[in-house]
Amino acid sequence: MLKTDLAARLRGAFDDDRDADTFLLRLERYGDDLSQSLHAVYGEATDELLERLLEVMLHAFHARPADLRRLDEARLLRPDWLQAPEMVGYVAYADRFAGTLKGVGERLDYLEGLGVGYLHLMPLLRPREGENDGGYAVADYRAVRPDLGTMDDLSALARGLRGRGISLVLDLVLNHVAREHEWAQKARAGDPKYRDYFHIFPNRAAPDAYEMTLPEVFPDFAPGNFTWDDAAGGWVWTTFNSYQWDLNWANPDVFLEFVDIILHLANRGVEVFRLDAIAFIWKRLGTTSQNQPEVHLLTRALRAAARIVAPAVAFKAEAIVAPADLIHYLGRGVHYGKVSEMAYHNSLMVQLWSSLASRNTRLFEEALRAFPPKPTSTTWGVYVRCHDDIGWAISDEDAARAGLSGPGHRHFLSDFYSGEFPGSFARGLVFQYNPETGDRRISGSAASLAGLEEALETGDPGRIDDAVRRLLLLHAVILGFGGVPLLYMGDELAMLNDYAFEDVPEHAPDNRWVHRPRMDWALAEAVRAEEEEGTPHTPVARVNTGLRHLLRVRRETPHLHASIESHVLLSPDGRVLLLRREHPLGTMVQAYNFSEDAVMLPSYVLRGVLGDHAQDRLSGSVFSLDRPTVRLDPYRALWLTTSEVPV
């Protein structure tokens, strides 16, 4: 891409030779990723697009603040910054965490004390008024919700976070905008340029043809994928809700707009972009219009543009899709390691809850074994819970290999976590029941789903102990798996379901708000005081203390660097999940007991990997593996590495 005449022309746009060298060297490095990807999507329109794109990139480069330029250089020297064991994420709604962006800035001591290095603030760019899909119906990408503050407040918060080594993560909704967005308003007014930003059809012929193969995301309150709009005079593609208009990424102007938006927000201090609904952005008749090849080409081009101007920036793909499709969001083949630096490991989260309910890890083993290896330069986002519902993304093939019926097991999990299954410890709510497919997703906080709500109501100390152990087991798995563990706000305090969501009109139709409570700062202070007094005794303090211990051990364990994959080690006991990590400093084996029973695990399976002695990094204990068995207490986790010290 970087021809001599182009380089000379671009150099003329700089007053400083060092800046010119920096930009041109990055353009030489990433230019082919940019131009080749765009040519594959836009063909002959690419040359003109690149000319306009370079203008946008040059403007953003010149506008980039000095401290962010320094961060760019630091990240280029440490490209594995997202993979380090000390990297831990925290996910929160700004208003529910601290009221405003300034309020978040006043709580940075709390985040730093947890060891957070990555703060994802849920949608905070200005959405449409009223119903807005939790903020994912964006009306203005260059403004903050007025109740949260201003863009200057966002920049100030980003600076404050950066000063403590915490990266700001923001949602970037790529598939759609709010009907009230300027682009959509101009399209409704008849502006041909902006009508081409969307998919608008004069009659039902094309929508009906597409609907033949399109799934429904929200069948309860947003059935179908198209909405008639009187002002636009046509059927508008609306995958998620009638007020969210899908964008036409086949139009290069849409690509250019989003490069400009990304670089603008990057210059405001955003370091990681969560690419929301990325799987949906390319439409193709006769398919589900998800995971199309153009999605990866466009993401690679977006990433290349960001790397040239702001290489401190990383992408996280929000693609909740099957493993065979998911790996493409980190890069396969020509895209290897060139798409997103991070993707959600949704399957891991699903299997955590599946194994807790069934007290069996065979399906967990099969699901992990089905995952192809990821690029070593990328990482997983791993989590116990998130802001969304739990959809039982369990493939029939994985289930069959584990001796299960896929539909039957999914039905069991929905029954179990909605509390309908006899003996269930869970308190969850059914979300989006689809009678045609039998799909029933589940809402609920981690603590309520893990049994703490039910146990506290009964007052049974044994049930409370089990619930606390379950929660710590779940966190141990995500902290030990390898990736960026994402702690959802309030989970560190074992916060329960918040049924008051029904009293808020805009929240009442969507029971996912049951696990989106307001941060309980009084509870946080009580836990801190209890821990300072000595041994914590309340369930909440026990969860908090246990989690903080897990976080400390993780930071001190180089074996957990995310460039290393966790591989299944076949377990002789179905209640126990065994994972193996081959690090240059030595092998690690993790053992997780997903049952309330003590398990006597045959030692041979560990001895064959670790030798005669192993140290558990979580407890500090040394195990003699020349004995017949190793005892695993209920819901116990072990992080074992080789030890030369005999018992």
C-alpha positions in Angstrom: 0.0 0.0 0.0 2.7 2.5 0.9 4.1 3.6 -2.4 6.9 6.2 -2.6 4.6 9.0 -4.0 2.0 8.3 -1.3 4.7 8.3 1.5 6.0 11.7 0.2 2.5 13.2 0.0 1.7 12.0 3.5 4.9 13.2 5.0 3.9 16.7 3.8 1.0 16.5 6.3 3.4 16.6 9.3 5.5 19.3 10.8 7.5 16.9 12.9 9.6 14.2 11.2 9.3 11.9 14.2 5.5 12.0 13.9 5.7 11.4 10.2 8.0 8.4 10.7 5.7 7.0 13.4 2.6 7.3 11.2 4.3 6.0 8.0 5.9 3.1 9.8 2.6 2.0 11.2 0.9 2.5 7.8 3.6 0.3 6.2 3.0 -2.4 8.9 -0.8 -2.4 8.9 -1.6 -0.9 5.5 -2.0 -4.3 3.7 -4.4 -5.5 6.4 -6.4 -2.4 5.8 -6.4 -2.2 2.0 -6.7 -5.9 1.3 -9.6 -6.4 3.6 -11.4 -3.4 2.2 -10.8 -4.5 -1.4 -12.3 -7.9 -0.6 -15.5 -6.2 0.7 -15.9 -3.0 -1.5 -14.0 -3.8 -4.6 -13.5 -0.9 -7.0 -14.9 1.6 -4.4 -11.8 0.9 -2.2 -9.4 3.4 -3.7 -11.6 6.4 -3.1 -12.5 5.1 0.4 -8.8 4.8 1.3 -8.2 8.4 0.3 -11.0 9.6 2.5 -9.9 7.2 5.3 -6.4 8.5 5.3 -7.7 12.0 5.9 -9.7 10.8 8.9 -6.8 8.9 10.3 -4.3 11.8 9.9 -6.7 14.1 11.7 -7.1 11.7 14.6 -3.4 11.1 14.8 -2.6 14.8 15.0 -5.4 15.2 17.7 -4.2 12.3 19.8 -3.1 13.6 23.3 0.5 13.2 24.4 -0.2 10.8 27.3 -2.1 8.5 25.0 0.7 8.6 22.4 3.0 7.5 25.2 0.6 4.7 26.0 0.6 3.7 22.4 4.4 3.2 22.6 4.2 1.3 25.9 1.6 -1.1 24.4 3.7 -1.7 21.3 6.5 -2.7 23.7 4.2 -5.0 25.7 1.7 -6.4 23.3 0.6 -9.1 25.8 -0.8 -6.5 28.3 -4.3 -8.1 28.1 -2.9 -11.6 28.7 -0.9 -11.0 31.9 -2.1 -12.8 35.1 -2.5 -9.5 36.9 -5.1 -8.4 34.4 -8.6 -8.6 36.0 -11.7 -6.9 34.6 -14.7 -5.3 36.4 -18.0 -4.7 34.6 -20.6 -2.2 35.8 -23.3 0.3 34.8 -21.9 3.7 35.7 -25.2 4.9 37.2 -25.8 1.8 39.2 -22.2 1.7 40.4 -21.7 5.3 41.4 -24.4 7.5 40.0 -22.4 9.5 37.5 -19.0 9.4 35.7 -17.6 11.7 38.4 -19.0 9.4 41.0 -17.1 6.5 39.4 -14.0 8.6 39.6 -14.5 8.9 43.3 -14.6 5.1 43.7 -11.3 4.3 42.1 -9.7 3.3 45.4 -12.2 0.5 45.6 -11.4 -0.8 42.1 -7.7 -0.5 42.7 -8.0 -2.4 45.9 -9.7 -5.3 44.1 -6.8 -5.4 41.7 -8.8 -4.3 38.7 -6.9 -3.4 35.5 -9.8 -3.1 33.1 -13.1 -1.3 33.8 -16.0 -2.0 31.4 -18.7 0.6 31.9 -21.8 -0.6 30.3 -23.5 1.5 27.6 -23.1 5.1 28.5 -23.2 6.9 25.1 -26.4 8.8 24.6 -29.3 6.4 23.8 -32.8 7.2 22.7 -35.2 8.4 25.4 -37.5 5.8 26.9 -37.0 2.1 26.0 -33.4 1.7 24.7 -32.4 -2.0 25.2 -30.3 -1.2 28.2 -28.5 1.6 26.4 -27.7 -0.4 23.2 -30.0 1.9 21.1 -27.5 4.7 20.6 -28.7 8.1 19.4 -25.3 9.8 19.5 -21.9 8.2 19.6 -20.2 11.5 20.5 -22.2 12.3 23.6 -22.7 10.8 27.0 -26.0 10.1 28.7 -26.8 13.5 30.2 -27.6 12.0 33.6 -24.1 10.6 33.7 -22.1 13.7 32.7 -20.3 14.9 29.6 -17.7 13.8 27.2 -15.2 15.9 29.2 -16.2 13.9 32.3 -15.6 10.7 30.4 -12.1 12.0 29.3 -11.3 13.0 32.9 -12.4 9.5 34.2 -10.3 7.8 31.6 -7.2 9.9 32.7 -7.9 9.0 36.3 -8.2 5.3 35.5 -5.1 5.4 33.3 -3.1 6.9 36.2 -3.9 3.8 38.2 -3.1 1.4 35.4 -6.8 0.7 34.7 -8.0 0.6 31.1 -11.4 2.1 30.2 -13.6 -0.3 28.2 -16.7 1.0 26.3 -19.4 -0.6 24.2 -19.4 0.2 20.5 -22.7 -0.9 18.9 -21.9 -1.7 15.3 -25.0 -3.5 14.0 -27.6 -0.7 14.6 -28.4 2.8 15.7 -31.5 4.2 17.4 -34.3 5.3 15.2 -33.6 8.8 16.6 -30.0 8.8 15.5 -29.1 11.7 13.1 -28.4 9.2 10.3 -31.8 7.5 10.7 -33.6 10.9 11.0 -32.1 12.0 7.7 -33.0 8.7 6.1 -36.6 9.1 7.3 -36.6 12.6 5.8 -35.7 11.1 2.4 -32.0 11.9 2.1 -30.8 9.3 -0.4 -27.2 9.3 1.1 -28.5 8.3 4.5 -31.2 5.9 3.3 -28.3 3.9 1.9 -26.9 3.7 5.5 -29.8 1.3 6.3 -31.8 -1.6 4.8 -35.1 -0.2 3.8 -37.5 -2.1 1.5 -40.6 -0.8 -0.2 -42.7 -3.9 0.3 -42.5 -7.3 2.1 -41.0 -9.3 -0.8 -37.4 -9.0 0.3 -38.1 -9.1 4.1 -40.2 -12.3 3.7 -37.4 -13.9 1.7 -34.8 -13.0 4.4 -37.2 -14.1 7.2 -37.1 -17.7 5.8 -33.7 -18.2 7.4 -33.4 -15.5 10.1 -33.8 -16.4 13.8 -35.6 -14.1 16.3 -33.5 -12.6 19.0 -36.3 -11.3 21.2 -39.4 -13.4 20.3 -41.4 -12.2 23.3 -41.3 -8.5 22.7 -39.7 -8.0 19.3 -40.8 -10.8 17.0 -39.6 -10.7 13.4 -36.7 -8.8 11.9 -38.4 -6.0 10.0 -40.5 -3.0 11.1 -42.7 -0.8 8.9 -41.8 2.9 9.2 -44.3 5.4 7.9 -41.8 8.3 7.6 -39.3 6.2 5.7 -42.0 4.6 3.6 -40.6 1.1 3.9 -39.8 -1.9 5.9 -36.6 -1.3 7.9 -34.3 -4.2 9.0 -34.6 -4.2 12.9 -33.0 -7.4 14.2 -33.3 -6.5 17.9 -36.1 -4.0 18.4 -38.3 -1.9 16.2 -36.4 1.2 17.4 -33.0 -0.2 16.5 -32.2 0.2 12.8 -29.7 -2.2 11.3 -26.9 -0.5 9.4 -25.9 -1.3 5.9 -22.2 -2.2 6.1 -22.1 -2.9 2.3 -22.0 0.9 2.1 -18.4 2.1 2.5 -19.6 5.3 4.1 -20.8 3.3 7.1 -17.3 1.9 7.5 -15.8 5.4 7.3 -18.2 6.7 9.9 -17.2 4.0 12.4 -13.5 4.5 11.9 -14.0 8.2 12.7 -16.1 7.3 15.8 -13.5 4.7 17.1 -10.6 7.1 16.7 -12.6 10.0 18.3 -13.5 7.8 21.3 -9.9 6.5 21.5 -8.6 10.0 21.7 -11.1 10.5 24.6 -9.3 7.7 26.4 -11.2 4.6 25.5 -8.7 1.7 25.4 -10.9 -1.3 24.7 -13.9 -1.4 22.4 -16.5 -4.1 23.1 -17.8 -4.7 19.5 -21.5 -5.2 20.3 -23.6 -7.4 18.0 -20.5 -7.8 15.7 -21.8 -11.1 14.3 -24.9 -9.5 12.7 -23.4 -6.7 10.7 -23.3 -8.4 7.3 -26.6 -9.5 5.6 -26.9 -12.3 3.1 -30.0 -13.8 1.7 -30.5 -17.5 2.5 -28.4 -17.4 5.7 -28.9 -16.4 9.3 -27.1 -13.2 8.4 -24.6 -14.0 11.2 -20.9 -14.8 11.1 -20.5 -14.0 7.4 -17.0 -13.7 6.0 -17.3 -10.0 5.5 -17.7 -9.5 9.3 -14.1 -10.6 9.8 -12.8 -8.7 6.8 -14.4 -5.5 8.2 -13.2 -6.1 11.7 -9.7 -6.7 10.5 -9.9 -3.4 8.5 -11.2 -1.5 11.6 -8.5 -2.9 13.7 -5.8 -2.0 11.2 -7.0 1.6 11.1 -6.9 1.7 14.9 -3.5 0.2 15.1 -2.1 2.9 12.8 -3.5 5.8 14.8 -3.9 4.4 18.3 -2.2 1.1 18.8 -3.0 1.2 22.5 -6.5 0.3 21.6 -7.8 -3.3 21.6 -11.0 -4.9 20.3 -13.2 -7.3 22.2 -15.8 -9.2 20.1 -19.2 -9.7 21.6 -20.0 -12.7 19.5 -22.2 -15.2 21.4 -22.0 -17.9 18.8 -20.9 -21.6 18.5 -17.2 -22.4 19.1 -16.6 -23.2 15.4 -17.8 -19.7 14.6 -16.4 -17.9 17.6 -12.8 -18.7 16.9 -13.0 -16.6 13.7 -13.5 -13.5 15.8 -9.9 -14.0 17.1 -8.7 -14.9 13.7 -8.2 -18.0 11.5 -6.2 -18.5 8.4 -5.3 -15.1 6.8 -7.0 -13.3 9.7 -5.0 -15.2 12.4 -4.5 -12.8 15.3 -5.6 -9.8 13.2 -9.3 -9.4 14.1 -10.0 -8.9 17.8 -7.6 -9.2 20.6 -10.3 -10.7 22.8 -13.6 -12.5 22.6 -16.1 -13.8 25.2 -15.9 -17.4 26.1 -19.6 -17.8 26.5 -19.4 -21.6 26.5 -17.2 -21.6 29.6 -19.9 -19.6 31.5 -22.6 -21.9 30.3 -20.7 -25.1 31.3 -20.0 -23.7 34.8 -23.7 -23.5 35.5 -24.4 -26.8 33.7 -21.9 -28.7 35.8 -23.1 -27.1 39.1 -26.7 -28.2 38.3 -25.8 -31.7 37.2 -22.8 -32.3 39.5 -21.1 -33.7 36.4 -18.3 -32.4 34.2 -18.5 -34.7 31.3 -20.3 -32.2 29.1 -17.9 -29.5 30.3 -15.0 -31.7 29.1 -16.5 -32.3 25.7 -17.4 -28.6 25.1 -13.8 -27.5 25.9 -12.3 -30.3 23.8 -14.3 -29.1 20.8 -12.7 -25.6 20.9 -10.0 -25.1 18.3 -6.8 -23.4 19.6 -6.9 -19.6 19.6 -4.1 -17.4 18.3 -1.5 -17.1 21.0 -1.6 -13.3 20.9 -5.3 -13.2 21.8 -7.2 -13.8 25.0 -10.6 -14.9 26.2 -12.9 -12.8 28.3 -14.1 -15.3 30.9 -16.9 -14.7 33.4 -19.3 -16.3 35.9 -22.1 -13.9 35.0 -22.7 -10.8 32.9 -25.3 -8.2 32.4 -27.2 -10.5 30.0 -29.4 -13.6 30.4 -27.9 -17.1 30.2 -28.8 -18.8 27.0 -28.1 -22.5 27.1 -25.6 -22.6 24.2 -25.0 -26.3 24.4 -24.5 -28.1 21.1 -26.3 -31.4 20.4 -23.0 -32.8 19.2 -21.2 -32.1 22.5 -24.2 -33.4 24.5 -24.3 -36.6 22.5 -20.6 -37.2 23.1 -21.3 -36.8 26.8 -24.1 -39.3 26.7 -26.8 -36.6 26.9 -29.7 -35.4 24.9 -29.1 -31.8 23.9 -32.7 -30.6 24.0 -33.3 -32.7 27.2 -30.3 -31.2 29.0 -31.2 -27.6 28.0 -34.7 -28.2 29.3 -33.3 -29.6 32.5 -31.1 -26.5 33.0 -34.0 -24.1 32.4 -36.0 -26.0 34.9 -33.2 -26.1 37.4 -32.2 -22.5 37.3 -35.8 -21.2 37.3 -36.3 -23.2 40.5 -38.8 -25.6 38.9 -36.7 -28.7 39.2 -37.2 -30.6 42.5 -34.3 -30.0 44.9 -33.0 -27.0 42.9 -31.0 -24.5 45.0 -31.4 -21.7 42.3 -33.6 -18.7 42.2 -33.7 -17.5 38.6 -36.3 -16.1 36.2 -37.2 -17.4 32.7 -36.3 -14.9 30.0 -37.7 -15.0 26.5 -39.5 -18.3 26.3 -39.8 -19.5 22.7 -42.5 -22.2 22.5 -41.5 -23.1 19.0 -38.0 -24.0 19.9 -38.5 -24.7 23.7 -35.7 -22.2 24.4 -35.9 -20.7 27.9 -33.1 -18.4 28.9 -32.4 -17.5 32.5 -32.0 -14.2 34.4 -30.5 -14.0 37.9 -27.5 -12.9 39.9 -24.6 -15.3 40.4 -25.4 -15.5 44.2 -29.1 -16.3 43.7 -28.4 -18.8 41.0 -25.7 -20.5 43.1 -28.2 -21.0 46.0 -27.3 -18.2 48.5 -30.7 -16.6 48.3 -32.5 -19.8 49.0 -30.0 -20.8 51.7 -30.3 -17.5 53.6 -34.1 -17.8 53.5 -33.9 -21.3 55.1 -31.2 -20.2 57.6 -29.5 -23.6 57.1 -25.8 -23.2 57.8 -25.0 -26.2 55.6 -26.8 -24.8 52.6 -25.2 -21.4 53.2 -21.7 -23.1 53.3 -22.5 -24.9 50.1 -23.6 -21.7 48.3 -20.5 -19.8 49.4 -18.3 -22.6 48.2 -20.1 -22.8 44.9 -19.5 -19.1 44.3 -15.8 -19.4 45.1 -15.5 -22.4 42.9 -17.0 -20.6 40.0 -14.6 -17.7 40.5 -11.6 -20.0 40.8 -12.4 -21.5 37.4 -12.6 -18.2 35.6 -9.5 -16.9 37.4 -7.5 -20.1 36.6 -8.7 -20.8 33.0 -6.5 -18.2 31.3 -7.9 -15.0 29.9 -9.2 -11.8 31.4 -11.6 -12.7 34.2 -14.5 -10.3 34.2 -16.1 -9.6 37.6 -19.6 -8.4 37.3 -20.5 -5.6 39.7 -21.8 -6.9 43.0 -20.6 -10.5 42.5 -17.7 -9.7 44.8 -20.3 -8.9 47.5 -22.5 -11.9 46.6 -25.4 -9.5 45.9 -28.8 -11.2 45.4 -31.6 -10.8 42.9 -33.1 -7.3 42.9 -36.8 -7.8 42.4 -37.5 -4.1 42.7 -36.8 -3.8 38.9 -40.5 -4.5 38.4 -41.2 -1.1 40.0 -39.4 0.8 37.2 -41.6 1.1 34.2 -38.8 1.0 31.6 -37.3 -2.1 33.3 -40.3 -4.1 34.2 -40.8 -5.8 30.8 -37.1 -7.0 30.9 -36.4 -9.3 33.8 -32.6 -9.2 33.1 -32.7 -6.1 35.4 -33.2 -8.6 38.3 -29.4 -9.1 38.1 -28.5 -5.5 37.5 -28.9 -4.1 41.0 -27.5 -0.8 42.3 -24.2 -1.2 44.1 -24.7 -1.6 47.8 -21.9 0.6 49.2 -23.2 0.2 52.8 -22.7 -3.6 52.4 -19.2 -3.0 50.9 -18.3 -0.9 53.9 -19.7 -3.5 56.3 -17.7 -6.3 54.6 -14.5 -4.1 54.8 -15.0 -3.5 58.5 -15.7 -7.2 59.2 -12.5 -8.2 57.3 -10.4 -5.7 59.2 -11.7 -7.0 62.6 -10.5 -10.5 61.8 -11.9 -13.7 60.4 -15.0 -12.9 58.3 -18.1 -14.8 59.3 -21.0 -13.6 57.3 -21.6 -15.3 53.9 -21.0 -12.1 52.0 -17.7 -11.4 53.7 -16.6 -15.0 53.2 -17.2 -14.7 49.5 -15.4 -11.3 49.3 -12.4 -12.5 51.4 -12.2 -15.8 49.4 -12.3 -13.9 46.1 -9.7 -11.4 47.1 -7.4 -14.4 48.0 -8.0 -16.0 44.6 -7.1 -12.7 42.9 -3.9 -12.4 44.9 -2.8 -15.9 44.1 -3.6 -15.4 40.4 -1.4 -12.2 40.2 1.5 -14.3 41.6 1.1 -17.2 39.3 2.8 -16.8 35.9 1.4 -20.1 34.7 -1.9 -18.3 34.1 -0.6 -16.1 31.3 -3.3 -16.1 28.7 -1.0 -17.1 25.8 -1.1 -20.6 27.3 -4.2 -22.7 26.6 -6.0 -24.7 29.2 -6.5 -28.3 28.0 -8.8 -31.0 29.4 -7.2 -33.7 31.4 -9.6 -36.6 31.4 -10.9 -37.1 34.9 -11.5 -40.5 36.4 -14.4 -39.0 38.4 -17.3 -37.2 36.6 -17.7 -34.7 39.4 -14.3 -33.3 39.0 -13.0 -31.1 36.1 -9.3 -31.4 35.5 -7.4 -28.8 33.4 -3.8 -28.8 32.3 -1.6 -25.8 31.4 1.9 -26.2 29.9 3.9 -23.2 30.8 7.6 -22.7 30.3 8.0 -22.6 34.1 6.3 -25.9 34.5 3.0 -27.7 34.2 0.0 -26.7 36.2 -3.0 -28.9 36.8 -6.2 -27.5 38.2 -8.9 -29.7 39.8 -12.4 -28.5 40.5 -15.0 -30.5 42.5 -18.5 -29.5 41.2 -20.4 -31.4 43.8 -21.3 -31.1 47.5 -19.6 -34.5 48.1 -16.0 -35.1 49.2 -14.3 -36.9 46.3 -11.4 -39.2 46.6 -9.6 -38.6 43.4 -7.1 -41.3 42.2 -3.6 -39.9 42.5 -2.3 -41.5 39.4 -3.9 -39.0 37.0 -2.0 -36.1 38.8 1.2 -38.1 39.4 1.6 -38.8 35.7 1.8 -35.1 35.0 3.3 -33.5 38.1 5.5 -36.2 39.7 5.3 -37.5 43.3 4.7 -34.1 44.9 2.6 -31.0 44.0 1.9 -27.7 45.7 -1.5 -26.2 45.7 -1.0 -22.5 45.1 -4.4 -21.7 46.5 -3.8 -23.2 50.0 -0.1 -23.5 50.1 -0.4 -27.2 50.9 1.9 -29.8 49.5 0.3 -33.0 48.3 2.0 -36.4 48.2 0.9 -38.0 45.0 2.5 -41.4 45.6 -0.5 -42.1 47.8 -3.6 -43.8 46.3 -5.9 -40.9 46.4 -6.2 -37.1 46.9 -9.2 -35.8 48.9 -11.2 -33.0 47.3 -13.6 -31.4 49.8 -17.0 -30.3 48.5 -16.6 -27.6 45.8 -12.9 -27.4 46.4 -10.5 -26.0 43.8 -6.8 -26.9 43.5 -4.1 -25.1 41.4 -1.3 -27.6 41.5 2.3 -27.1 40.3 5.3 -29.3 40.7 6.9 -29.4 44.1 10.2 -31.0 45.2 9.2 -30.7 48.9 8.0 -34.0 50.4 5.1 -34.1 52.8 
